[in-house]
Amino acid sequence: MSLNRNNKLELYRKTFHIFAISLWIVPVMFFPKPLTIILFVIAIFFNLALTKRYNWKVLKPLYFLAKHLEREKNRNKPGIQGLWANVGIFLCFIIFGKEISALAILILAVGDGLSGIVGYYVGKHKVYGDKTLEGTLAFLISSFIITLLFYDIKTAIVVSAISTLTELFLDRPDDNFTVPISVGIALKLIH
């Protein structure tokens, strides 16, 4: 398949999504909690400044990324989906702790990233809104495998089902916010 500019943009976006969100694993798992909280507050502050389009020198690299990676529909609020991800992961960390947050980070990064790539490139069967059956299955399978690395099969089934349904249907305010929270709730209900 030949990739045009829009196809390349979506591939770059989702690759960046996987990489950038996965970076939160390091402070969440290995830094002292107060330092991790400070890093979250700083990231959310700068992310919020980006969405408000403040003209600060320190934001120039973020504006560069937004210019080259942001979807057309989000250009008026650059970085808004990143802001929702940072807030969702932060709340998951505060409410549910580091182990659950680490799983939520991986599911959001890999599951949402792969579902977007699979749905965009091979998705043919629309399920809900712009979501496809193929992308949804990619999310379900990847979140199941990720959860199975840490928990038993029953837990993996429940967490992957709940997080997949959340990604599919709960896109308000944004699935980058709702997915980590749903992972935390699912694990707390089971354990």
Beta strands, then each sheet from edge to edge (+ up, - down):
strand 1: 126-128
strand 2: 131-132
sheet 1: 1+ 2-
end
